[in-house]
């Protein structure tokens, strides 16, 4: 895949990461429940690779916050770090997991990135952002229980999109080798 194509696709994922949450935020607390900004970041990491997934994970929440006010400034630093981890870990796992089956490789990379991002989210809240006010129960509730619909959406939809992009030849099969 050419560098130009990677940049254009990354820009597209950033744009989706700004627009998609707007549809969800008409519902109270929908961002924390459905995690709409996470989807394009994870896709970017899985499909385009490193360092584009990292850039997408950093730029998307920053631009979204500037343009739409979401995420709010209070949670912006932790979201930038969490999404940067999603973009980075998904791309690195996709590259280095030695599994021939694209579907299995995508699931391993996706779930690994989701867990790594949630761990970073919890650590940042525990030790930097909400020191003393953050507990394991709060982390489990926020990262997994409240977000369960979003996690389910990601686990179901993202591998299907990755396979569709590969079959449509929008991204080359070598990207997944």
Secondary structure, DSSP 8 states (H G I E B T S, - for coil): --HHHHHHHHHHHHHHHHHHHHHHTTSTTHHHHH-HHHHHHHHHHHHT-TTHHHHHHHHHHHHHHHHH--S-HHHHHHHHHHHHHHHHHHHHHHHH---S-HHHHHHHHHHHHHHHHHHHHHHHIIIIISTTT--HHHHHIIIIITTHHHHHHHHHHHHHHHHHHHHTTSS-GGGG-
